[in-house]
Amino acid sequence: MNFLTIGHRGVMGVEPENTLRSFVAAQRAGLDLIELDLHLSKDGALVVMHDAEVDRTTDGSGPIAEKTLAELRALDAGRGERVPVFEEVLEAVRAPLQAEIKDVAAARALAEVMRARDLTARVEVSSFHDEAITEIARLVPGVRTALVASRYGTEVVDRAVAAGAATVCLNIRRLTLEIVEHARASGLRILGWVVNTQEHLRLVRALELDGATTDYPEIKRTGRFTA
């Protein structure tokens, strides 16, 4: 089985999260996939940031939705990095991407870019929100989607199937063998997050997950040898 290692917001354990610097470092480390998060700016740009507010990861404050792209560009996202837009990430790295969308509006904006650039083979779209997954699937035929969940039971599998997702991305702290077996019986791929220690890595390998999202590139080197 090819065990995927997914860079969480790039390699956020060692570089400023969701920045071009972090994504380039993830690619150099040989991670199989790079995960990022998308929000819409006030003027409709697909901004790469995890939180709905800029406070935690930049030197600014306030909601992304209330700032124009120009205002967001003026912020320091860590080590002098600027807040990137999705299109810049596509140019900066060649690696496959997993783009997490926060709502239906972001799904529609992402769909435009995916159709224009023919990104169905390169970009998997994930979300905590079933309706966002359903919307991107409606707008981009053939898109690969993943349902993300932090607090869940076996019903997460049924939600993923109903939304048409092929993958579930699950918080490993709540993962059980019952959920894994239910997901397998439904034909779903299973990715675990966030896997940052050898103990976590042994757990996801023992459960025979398809991959792990990690903050640290070292997981790539050790993951292939850990059973």
Buried (B, 14 or more C-beta within 10 A) or exposed (E): EEBBBBBBBBBBBBBBBBBBBBBBBBBEBEBBBBBBBBBBBBEEBBBBBBBEBBEEBBEBEEEBEEBEBEBBBBBBBBEEBBBBBBBBBBEBBEBBBBBBBBBBBBBBBBBEBBBEEEBBEBBBBBBBBBEBBBBBBEBBEEBBBBBBBEEBEEEBBEBBBEBBBBBBBBBBEEBEEEBBEBBEEEEBBBBBBBBBEEEBBEBBBEBEBBBBBBBBBBBBEEBEEBE
